[in-house]
Amino acid sequence: MSSVSEDYVNSPLWPILVDTAHALAMYRYHKHYVSTVIFDQKPDTAPKDLSIQLGIPLGEALVILHELGEERTKLNPDPSSASPNSSE
């Protein structure tokens, strides 16, 4: 599940925010950094914390976290399969 509120994603302005974030020159580099470095350190990073940590707009942080959350869901559609008791 993405850490981005569904209120944002369901807003009619969400596609505009996504287009704006994608147009930022450093967007793909920020997204890659978050997926490879930030998520290893703190996988449940909040959008506001990510924005402050990287010095990026909150909107960009929202889009990055949403997209990475969707990618994680596609790679592991059943998060319950990785339960702590599965190592028995």
N, C-alpha and C positions, 0 to 999 in steps of 0.2 A: 504494500500500500504506500502510496506517495504521502510525503509529509505536507503536501500542499492541500489546503482546504478545498473541498469540492465546491464551496461557494465561489471561489475564484474561477475554477475551471468551468463552471456552469454559467458564468457571467457572459453576457453578449460582448463584452469588451475583451475577453480572454484571447480570441484570435488576433486582435490588434496588439496586445501585449506580447504575444509569442512572435509575431512578425517583427515588432520593434526590437525585441531581444536578439532575434536571429540576425538582424541588420547590424548589430554592434560588432565592431572589428575584432574584439577579443573574446567574443562569446564562445566559440568552439574551443579555444584554449582554456577558458575558465571552466567549461563543462568537462573537458578532459582532466584538468587538475582536480576538480571535485571528485570525479569518478575514481581516480587513481590514488589520490593522496588524502583528501578530506574524509572520504567514506571509510578508508582504512583506519583512520584515527577515531572518527565519531560518525558512525553510519546513520544516526538519528538527528543529524544537524537540522536545526530550525532555519527557515528562510531568513529571518532577521539576523540570526547569528552568522550565517554564511555571508550575508550582505556586509556585515561589520568586519568579519574576518578577512574578506578579500577586497573590501573597499569597492564593492560593485553596487549598482542600484538594486533595491529590493525586488523590483519586477524581474530583473535578470535572474536573481537568486530563485524566485518562485518558479520561473520557467525551467531552469536547470534542474531543480529538485523534482519537479513534476516529470520531466522527460526521463531523468535517470530512474525515478521510481517506476515509471511505465516499462523501461527497459529491463529492470530487475524482475518485474512481474512477468514479463514475457519469458525470461530465462528460467524463472522458478515460479510457475503459476500456482503451486500449492505450498505456501509457506509452512503449513502444518507438517509436511513431510520431513522437515528438518527439526523435529522436536528434540529436546534434550534427552528424552528417554529412548531415542532411536539407537543409542550405542550399547544397549543391553545385550 
